């Protein structure tokens, strides 16, 4: 019975994040022979393959929303309200292909995204122009995502990285960022910290950003039975945010509650996801 429950939960989670084409995509990504951008021992494979990405992904979306131009582009063009699962599935597939797929498939995924970015342009409510292919704007999205994924892994990952491996993870992600059009992305932790600090004067919580936070945290498109599970992930995603980002989004910190309840719940949830999505050992019969 426990094995059946594990398989059912694993399939349900995989379907949510990978979509109906998930099994076919997974077989192609991992089974196609050929050179890869990243060797099997690279830190990017450790981070992006861990259950902590469920928390890191929510945290990244919250942090990214604080750049008014990035948020305006998402609000106008991403369809995150009308098709949130489709957006998640496209993002997770892109991460899987570029992290684990062949170099040819990874470049194809990047070329596809760059073509989409090139078409996305417009103006914010105050008249500021944005273009999704702008290298500076892409740099913010990349830095916020890299920081969020790494924070989540260090708090909730099965095998947290040492300092050298954290630097190597940032360097790995720079390979993808450059291919997408980011100019001189950070290549170690110190560079990532400097990059985030450099963007701080440009950031603010617009009405669109707060609406996105409400949607992510309070109105997820999930059945009622799944919402408590998601709420635990979301609470931990908020706890991971830098204090200045939480202040902008009006998400208060309650230290005792977070230390005694939120973080332990996050660790339990990620262990459960990891258990469900890891195939059980094969039984051998004589």
N, C-alpha and C positions, 0 to 999 in steps of 0.2 A: 504493500500500500504506500509506503514512504517513497519507494522508487517511482511509482505511478504519479504521486503528487509532485515529485521533483521534476519529472518529465513534462507534466502538464504546465507547471509554473514556468519552466524554462522555455517551452514553446510559446506560451502567451507573451512573455517578456520579449523574446526574440522577434515575434511577429510585430509587436508594438514599435520597436526601435528600428527594425530592418524592413518591415513591410511585407506584402505578399510575395515579392520576388527575392526575399531574403535568402532562402535556401539555395536558389540558383546563383545568386550573387556571391554567397559565401563559398560555394564550390569553385566558382571561377577565380575568385580572389586568392584563395589559398591553394587551389589545385593546379593552376596554370603554371607550367614551368617557365623559367626565365629569370633574368636579373631583377633584383628589387632595389628600390632606393635605400632601404634600411636592412642591415643584416639582422639575423635572428636575435643577436645579443644586444641590440641597441635599446636604450631606455625608452624610446618612443613606443616600442612594441609592448613593453611592460605597462606603461601608463595607459595607453589607449585600449589595452585588452582587459583592464581591471574594472570591476563593478563600481569603483569610486567615480567612474565617468558619469554615472546617473546623477550624482550630486554635483560634480564639476560642471556638467552641461547646463544645469539650471542656473548655477552661480554665474557662469560665463554670460548667459543671456541677460541677467540682471545688470552685470557690470558693463557690458557692451552698450546697453540702452542709455547710458549716461552721456554718450556723445550725441548732441542734438542732430548732427547730420546723419550719423549712422542710424539713429532711431527713426528719423524721418524717412529714410530709404526703406527700412524694414516695415514701418507702418503703411507706407504707400504701395510697396511692391511685393512683400514676401508672402502675404496671405496667411500670416501666422494665426489669425483668428478663425478664418474660414477653413483652413486645412493645416492645423498645427501638427498632426501626426505625419502628414506628407512632408512637411518641412523638416521634421526631426529625422525621418527616414532618409531623405536626400542628404542631410548633413552627416548622418552616421555612415551612410554608404561611401560618401566622399572620404571621410576619415579612414574607413577600412581599406579602401582602394589605395590611397596614398601611403598608408602605413604598412600594409601587408601585400598589396598587389604587385604585379610585374611593373617594371619601369615604364613599359609602353602603356599599360592601362592607367597608371598613375598620371602620366603626362596627358593622356586623353581626358581624364577627369578634370585636371587643371584647365585644359584648353576649353572644356565645356563651361566651367564656372567663369572663366575670364570672358567668354563670349556673352554670358548673361550679365555680368558686371558692366560690360561696356554699354549695354542698352539701358541700364538703370540710372536715370538722372532726373532731377527735378528741383523744386525749391521748398524750403521749410515755410512754416506759417509766417515768419518774419521776413521772408524774401531771400534768405541765404541759399545759394546754389549748392547742390551736392551731386556727386557722380560716384557710383559705387566702385569704379575702377581707379579712383584717385589713390595714389600710393600712400599718402599721409593718412587717409581714412582707413585704408586697409591695414596700415600699421597699428592703428588703435584696436581694430577688431582682433588682429593677431595677438597683440600683447595681452589684451584682456582675456582672450581664450587660453593662451598658454599659461598665464598666471593662475587662472581658475582651475584648469585641469591639474596642474602641478600641486596647488594647495590641496585639492580634494584627494589626490593620491597620497600626499604626505600625511593626511589625517586619517584616511579611511582605506588606503590601499593595502593589499595583502603583503606586499613587500616594499615598504617605503624606501626611497632612494637615498644614498649618501650624497654629500655635497658635490662630489665630482660627477656623479650620475645625474644630479639635478642640472648641473651646467651642461652635460651632454644632451639631456632632454631638450633644453632650450635651443641648443645648437641643431638638434635634429629637426625641431619644428621650423627653424629658420630656413631649412632646405625647402619646405613646402611654401612658406611665406614668400620667399624670393620668386618661386615659380608662379605665384599668383600676382606678383607685381609689387610687393613690399620692397622699399629701398632700404638696404642696410638694417635688416631686422636684428634684434638682440640675439647674442650667441652664448650668453651665460647668465647666471642669476643676477649679477651686478648690473649687466646691461639691461635686463628685463626690468629691474627696479628703476633704473634711470629712465627707461622708456615710459613706464607708467607715470612717473612723476612729471615728465615733460608734457604729458597730455592733460594734467590736472587743470590748468587754467581754462581749457576749452570745455570742460565737462559741466553739466548741470542736469537736474532732473526736470525735464519738460513734462507737460501734461501727457504727452504720448508715452514717455518713459514710465510715469506712475501708472498709467492705464495698463501698460504691458506688465508691470510688476503685479498689479491686482489680478490680471488674467492668469499669470503664471502661478501665483501663490494662493489665490482664493477661488478662481473659477476654472480649474483644469477640466478639459473635456474628457472626464472619466466617469464611469458608473459609481454610484454612491459607495459600494463595497470597497472600491479601490482607493477612495479618497484618503482615508486615514493613512494608508501605506505611503501614498504620494506626499501627504502633509509632512510626514517624517523626513522624507528626502528634501522637500522644499525648506523646512526649518533649518536643516543642516546646510543647505546651499546659502541661505541668508547668513548663517553663523560664520561661513567662510569669507564673506565679503570684507574688504578693508573697512575700517571704522568710518572713514570719510565717505565711502560709497553708501554705507548704511544710513548715515546721516542725511545725505542727499535724497535718498528714497524714502525717508521717514520710517525706517525700520529699526526700532529701538533695540538695544542690547540689554538682556537681563542675565548678568553673569552667572548667578547661582543656578538658575533654571537651565541655562545652556550647558553648564559644566556637569550638572547632576542628571539631566534628563535628555537634552537635545543631542549632545554628542554621543552618549552611549546608545541612544536609539539609532543614530546614523551608522554607528559601527555594527549594530545588530542587523540593520536593514541591508547594508552592503554585504555582510557575511551571508545573509539569506539569498540575495541575488547571485552572489558568486557560487553558492552551493547549487542553486537551481540551474544556472547556465553552464555549469561544468559537467560534462557527461560522466555518469558514474562509471567506476572501473568495470571492465568486461569480466564476466564470470567464465572461467575455463572449466570445461567438463572433459573428463577422460572417456 
